[in-house]
Amino acid sequence: MHDLRAIRDNPEEFDRGLTRRGLPPQAEELLALDTAWRGLETQLQEAQALGNRLAREIGMAKKAGGDAAELMPHSAENKSSEAKLAQGAAAARRQIDELLAALPNLPAADVPEGPDETANVLIRTVGRPSQFNFPALAHEVLGEKLDMMDFTRAAKLSGARFVVLKGALARLERALAQFMLDLHTQEFGYTEIAPPFLVREETAYGTGNLPKAAEDMFQTTVASGGLWLIPTAEMPLTNLVAGEILDEKNLPLRFTAWTPCFRSEAGAAGRDTRGMIRVHQFNKVELVSIARPEDSAAEHERMTACAEEVLKRLGLAYRVMLLSSGDMGFAAQKTYDIEVWLPGQGAYREISSCSNCGAFQARRMGARYRPAGEKGTRPVHTLNGSGLAVGRTMIAILENYQRQDGTVAIPPALRPYMGGLEAIEPNG
């Protein structure tokens, strides 16, 4: 959510940020609504003051044994006017909030300008892409040859964009999550959380998923109106501090969780229809930080480095991209994408997205902190990232560690989590 006072103070800067997002200016409309709302609020306060004065005069007249009949019509008229003004002010404020809620976060100054991924900037490349003396197979072919990745039965159970993992691949997925959680909690200081997978509407609103991304989410249908299945653990983890005033000395807070994620992929028709790249249900280890505004830029770099370390430990080549203003998510003000090399596709593909959301989500959630020595409060800054997407990490291992004989080597870092197993063999 945007700060209305900041828009009043610098409407040109606000419109420039929207323009960088590919959106038309909105400041003039917002400020016109703001002026109308504040005018109604002023009139409402005047009516309330008049009502209080009339009530006192009526009370004094009755106490003195006099006749308050003359004042009663004025009081009734004022009460009616007060009710209408209250309704009008509330409606004007709702209109402002609905307009603000639909507007994305503004890009940071160092975010490259551009309409889409074509304007993204390469920050660094780490490791060399795998080279084979045989044709590299895609993960779905490898998984089916191993008889451990079953899309046909998954479709029978649930339809398209689902997968059933069996045997060593099911264990590999679990091992990857455990490895990531141990790394983030034991070495990087994140607190592990086991959050709900179903959340209320206000929780989804707090992170900016509602109302903008409703079509990309799944909702239950129950008499109470339904809960939303989380598309990422960012949603419950970030909202752990919703409506709270935090003590500055406790910041930053760092949370991690391994959860299933559910996405309708409404905007992905025809994209990545084979394999596990884009499915309706997948597992992910999420990272979330709650930080002071002056620390969030450094926290963003730290979080990205934590996610990168997973790939380094697994010996996977990757690159880091700074996303352009037109390619960032709705709530982000700056985003790094980490893309892992997939030899079966001959391309780098996203495996993590680490974003600094500034105060955008905090305002929506009402999450604040009290700086030491100050009476007032300020919004915290929130950050989130994948550390990593478990399914895509398994894809990267299958494609990068495949052997000509059809087996797949297990990276040394994962072998303790696989009971010492060094390779996955067909039907093994």
N, C-alpha and C positions, 0 to 999 in steps of 0.2 A: 504494500500500500504506500502511496506517495504522501509526503507531508504537505498538507494544504498551505501551511504558512510559508514553506519554501517556494511554492508556486506563486503565492502572492508577492514574495520578495523578488523573485527572478523568473518571470514567466517566459522570457526569451530563452533562457537556459533550458527550461523544462521542454519547450517546443523543439529545441535543437536536439535534445536527447531522443524525443519521439521520432523526429525526422531520421535520425541515425538508425532507428528501429524499423524504418520503412512505413511509419504511420503519419497521418496528417496532424497538424497542430491542434491542441486541445485546450490550451491555457485560456483563451478568450471565453470559450463556452463555460469552462469550470469557474472562472472568476465572476462571470455574470450570475451563475447559479449561487456562488458564494456570497455575492453582494445581496442577492435576493434573500438568501437564508439568514444572513446577519441582520438584514432589515426586519425580517419577521421576528427574529429573536429579540431585537430591541423593542419592537412593539409589544411582544409577549411579556417582556420584563416590565414595561410600563403598565400594561393591563394588570399584571400581578400586583404591582405596587399600589395601583388604584384600588384593586379589590381588597387589599389589606387595609388601606385607609378607610374605605367604606365600611368594612367589617368592624373596625375600631369605633367609627362614628355611630354605627347602629348599636353596638354594644354599650357605648357611653350613654346614648339616648335612652335605651331601655333601662339602664341602671339608674338613671336620674328620674325615671318615671315618666319620661316624655314620649312623644309619638315618633316612631321611626318610619312611618309609612312613606314619607317623601323619598327616603333613601332607598327603599326596597326595589323600586323599578330600576334605579341606576345600578344597583348591585346585580340584579338579574341580567340586565343588558350587558354589563361588564363581564359577567361569568360566561355568557354566550360568546362574547367576542374573544375572551381568553381561550375558550375551548377551540374556536375556529383558528386562532393564531397558532395554538399548540399543534393542531393537526397540519396546518400549512407549513410550519417550521420543520416538523418531523418529516413531512413528504419531501421538502426541499433538501433536507440533509440526506435522506435515502437516495435521492436522485444523484447527489454529489458522490456518495459512497459507491453506488452502483457503477457510475462512470469511472471512478478511480480504481475500483476493483477489477475492471476489464482492461486496464492499461498495464503493460509490462514494466519491469524495472528498467531504469535508464542505464546505458552502457558506461563503464568507467572510461576515463579519459584516454587510457592506453589501449583500449580495445580497437582493433582495426575496423574500419568502416567498410561495409559491403552487404549485399543482399542475401548471401547464402554461403555455403561451405567453400565456394570458389575463392572467397576473400580471406579464408583462414590463413594463419601465418605459422610456418614451421618454427618451433622453438629449439628443439634438439632431437637427434636420432641416437638411440642407444643400442648397441649390438649390431651384428650383421645378419641379414636375412638368411635363413637356412638354405643350403644348396644340396641337392640330391643328384645321384647318378642314375636316377630312375624317375619316371613321371610321378609327381606328388599328387596324392589323392586327397579329395575333400573329406572333411570330417564325417559327413553322413555316409559316404561310401565306406570309409574305414570302420565306422561304428556298425554298419550292417554286415560287413565282412567278418567282424569279430563276433557277430551274433549277440551284441549287447546294446544295440540302439534300435528300437522298434517303433517306427512311425505308423505302420499299418495297424497294429493293435491299439496304439494311442488314438488314432483316428476313430477306431471302433468304439473306444470308450468315451471320447470327448470331442471328436471332430478334428479339423485341420489346425495346424500350428501347436501341436502337443507332441511329446515324446515319452516313451517308456525306456528307462535305462535299466540294465540288468547286470548282475555279477560284478565284475571288476570295475566297470564304468560307474555303476551306482556307488561303489565304494570310493572310487576316485573323486566323485563329486563331493562326497562327505569329507574325504581327506583334505581336499582343497579348502573347504570352508573352515575346517579345524585348523589347518596350517595358517590361513589368513587371520583368523581370530587370535590365535596364539601370538602371532607376530605383532598385531596391532595392540593387544592388551599387555603383553609382557615386555615389549621393546619400545612401543611408542606411546604408552600411557593412556590408551583409550579404555573407558569403562564398558564392559560388555552388558548389553541390555537384551532382555527377551520380551519384546513388545507385542501388543495385540496386532493381529493381521486385518482386523475389521475396525474401522474408525467412524466417528460421527462426522456429519457434514462440516461443522465448524473446524474440525481438525484438518480436513482437506482444504478448506478455505484458508486456513492459517499459513500453509506453505505455498499457496497460489495455485493449487491444482483445480480448485473450484473458484469461480464458475467456468474458467477458460477451457480446461481440459476434460470436461465431464464425459465427452464422447470417447475418450481414451481409457476410461476406467469402467470397472464393473461395480454394480450396486445390487445389494440384496433387496428382495421385495418382501417386506413384512409390514404388519399393521402400523408400526411406529414410524414408517417412512423409509426405512432401510438404512443399512450401514454400507460403507464403501470399502471394497477390498483394496489394500494398499498397492500402488504401483511401484513403490520403493519404500524401504524403511526410513527414508528421510522424513516421511510424513509423521509417524509417531515419535521418532527420536527428537525432531526439532520441536514438536509440540509438548515435549516434556516440561518445557519452561513457559508454556503459554499462560498469560495472565499473572505471571509472577514478577516480583521485584527481587533481583539477585544481588548478593553482596559482591562488590568488586573484587575482594580478595580471593573469591572462589573461581574467578575467571582466569583462563578459559575452561569451559566444560567440554570434555571430549567423550563422545559416545560411539559405540560400534554395535552392530547387530547382524546376525545371519537370519534372513527371512525369505520366504517365498515372495515373489512379486507378480502381480496380475495386471496385464495390460490388454486392452481390446484391440490395439493396433489398428484403430479405425482409419488412420491416415496412411497406412502402409500397404494398401491393396496392391498386389502384384510384386511386392518387394521381398526378397529373401524367402521365397515360398518353400524352398527345400532346406532341410537341415534344422539346426538349432539356433541360428543367428537371431531370428525374430519369431518368438513364440509367445503364446498367451500367458504361460506360467513358467517362471524361472527362479533360480535362487541367486541371491546376491549378498555380499558382505558390504554393509554401508558404513560410512564414516560421517559423523556430524560434529561440528564445533560451534560453541556459543562463546563469542569473544567480545572484548572491548573494541570500539570502533578503531582506535589507533593501532590495534594489534591484528586486525583482520587480514590485511594484505600479507603480512608475514605468516599468519596462520594458513592462508591459502597456499603459499609456497610449501609450507611444511606438510600439509595434507596431501598435496600432489606428490611430494617426495615419498610419503608413506605408501601411497598406492603404487608408485614406480618400483619401490623396493620389492614388492611381491613378484613382479616380473623379473627383476634382477636375480632374485633367489632361485627362480625357476629356469633361468637361462633363456629367456624369451626376448627376441629383438622387438623393439617398439620405438615409437616416436611420440613427441608431445606437440600438440597443436594449440595455438591460441585462437579461439573462435571469434569470428567476426560479429559485428553488431546484429546482423540479420540471421545468424545461425545459433545464437544463444537461446537457452530456455527462458520461459516467461519470467521467472523470479530472479534470474541471475543478472549481476552487473559485470561479471568477468568470469570466463570459463576456460579451463584447460581440458582438452580431450586427450586421453592416452590411447593410442592406437597400436595394437599388437600385429606383428607380421603373421599372416596366414598363407603358407606356401600353396595350400590346396586351392586358394582363390587367387594367388599371385598378387595380393594386395594387403595393405594395412587396414584393419577394421577396429572401430571403437571398442574398448574394453573397460574404460572408466571415463567419467566426466566429473571434474572437480570444480565447483562453483563457489564464488563469494557472492552472497546475496545482499550484503550490506545490511541496512536497517529495514529493507522492504518486507521481509517475512515477519520481523519482530513487531512492526506496526500493525500488521494484520492480526497477530496473535496477542498483542498487548504484553510483550516480553520486554522487561526493562531491567536496568541495574542502577544502583545508587553509588555514584563515585565517592570515594573517601573524602570526607570533609565538606561535602555538599549536601544541601537539604533536598534538592530536586533529583529527578531521575532522568535517564536517557535510554533510548532503545539500544538493545544489544545488537551485535552483528551476528548473522548466522551463516554457516558454511556447510556444504555437503559434498560428498564424493563417493564413488564406488571404490571399494578396496579389496576385492574387485568383483565384477560380475562372474559368478562361479561357473555357469554354463559356458560362457565364452572363453574363460580360462581353460576349461577342459578341452574345448575345441582347439585352442592354440596348442595345447600339449599333444593332442592326437595328431595334428597336422605337422608340427615341428619335430616330434620325436618318432615319427613313423619310420619303419624299416622296410626294406624291399621284400622280406619274407612275410609281411603282413602283420608282424608284431609291432608293439609300440613300447618304447623304453619309458620308464618312469623317472622323472628328474630326481636326482639324489636328495633334494630337500624334502621330497614327499614320501620317500621310502619308509621312514619311521612311521608315518601315518597309514601306510599300506601293509603293515606287518612284515616289512623287509622285502616285499615283492619288488623285483627289478624291471619286470616287463609284463605287459598284458598280451596274452596269446589268444588266438581264436578259440572260443568255447572254453576258455580257461577260467 
